[in-house]
Amino acid sequence: KNYTVVTEFVLLGLSQNHEVQLVLFFFFLLFYMIILPGNILIVLTIWGDSQLGSPMYFFLANLAFLDICYCSVTPPKMLADFFSHHKTISYSACMAQLFFLHFLGAAEAFLLMVMAYDRYVAICKPLHYTRLVNSGVCCVLVGATWGGGFIHGIILFALSIHLPLCGPNVLDNFFCDVHQLVKLACANTYIVELLMFLNNGVVIVTCFTLLLISYTVLLLKLRTQSSKAKSKVASTCVSHIIVVFVMRAPAIYIYGLPFQAIPMEKVVAVFHTVIFPLTNPMIYTLRNKEIKGSMWKLISKYILWC
C-alpha cells in the first residue's frame, strides 16, 4: 500500500495559548525544582543511614529512584516545548520516549507488588521474615521488577515500530504514547491493537486488582494485632494503598480502554506522568517518623558542613 514514511511528529502540547503556556511552564518548573530534590534526598537518606537498612526502606529507595527516572522521560521535553512555536519530536526520539515510559512505569507497578509482598510477610509471617525477605531475596525481587518492566517496554516498542504510519503526523498531546500512534496507522491493525491492549491494559488492571486484594487481606489481619502494632501497620498500609490508587487509577483510565477516545486525556496524562510519580515517595516519607528524622539529620550535617 502507498504511504509516506513518518520521520517526525508534531506535538500539540497542553495549550496553544502563549500566556497559558508560560503559566504552565513556571508551575511545572517550580513543582519539579521542589519535589525532584526531595526524591533525591529520600534516596540519599536511606542509602546513607544504616538504621534504615530494612527491606521496606530498600524498596522505598528503589521506588524513589524509579520515579526520578520516570519523570525524566517526558517533563524535560514538555518544559522545553513551552517556548517552542513548532513542537516536534523525531521518530527515533518518539520511540525511545515510548519505550522508557512503559519500561519504567511497568517496573514501578511490579515494585509496588513486591512492597505488598514485603508487608504481607512482615505482618502475617513475622517469625519467618528475616528468612523470606533477606538482602539476597530483596536484590532478586528488585532485579525482577526491572527485568519485567524491560520486557513489557520492549514488547510495546517492537509492536509500535511495525505500525504502518501514513500521517497526518500530529499527536494531540505533549508526549508520544502507544494509543496515539495507533490512531495514525493507515492499515488494519486490529491484531497489533489487541496485543498492545493485552500487554498494557490487562497488565495494569491485573496488578491493580492483586494489590487491592493483598492490602485488603493485610487490613483484615490487623484485627488480631495489638493496638500499638495495629496503628503502625495501618499507617504503612494506608500509605501503600494511597500510592496504588494515585499511580494506577490514571493508568487504568488511559490504557484500560482499548484505544478509544478518552475525555480529558491530557489532564490525566499530566498527573500520570509528571505529578503523581514524584509525589509517591513523599506520601511514604511524610507518614514515616524514622525517615523524617534521618532526613533532618542529613540536612543538618550538610548545613554544618557548609
Secondary structure, 3 states (H helix, E strand, C coil): CCCCCCCEEEECCCCCCHHHHHHHHHHHHHHHHHHHHHHHHHHHHHHHCHHHCCHHHHHHHHHHHHHHHHCCCCHHHHHHHCCCCCCEEEHHHHHHHHHHHHHHHHHHHHHHHHHHHHHHHHHHCHHHHHHHCCHHHHHHHHHHHHHHHHHHHHHHHHHHHCCCECCCCEECCCCCCHHHHHHCECCCCHHHHHHHHHHHHHHHHHHHHHHHHHHHHHHHHHHHCCHHHHHHHHHHHHHHHHHHHHHHHHHHHHHCCCCCCCCCHHHHHHHHHHHHHHHHHHHHHHCCHHHHHHHHHHHHHHHHHC
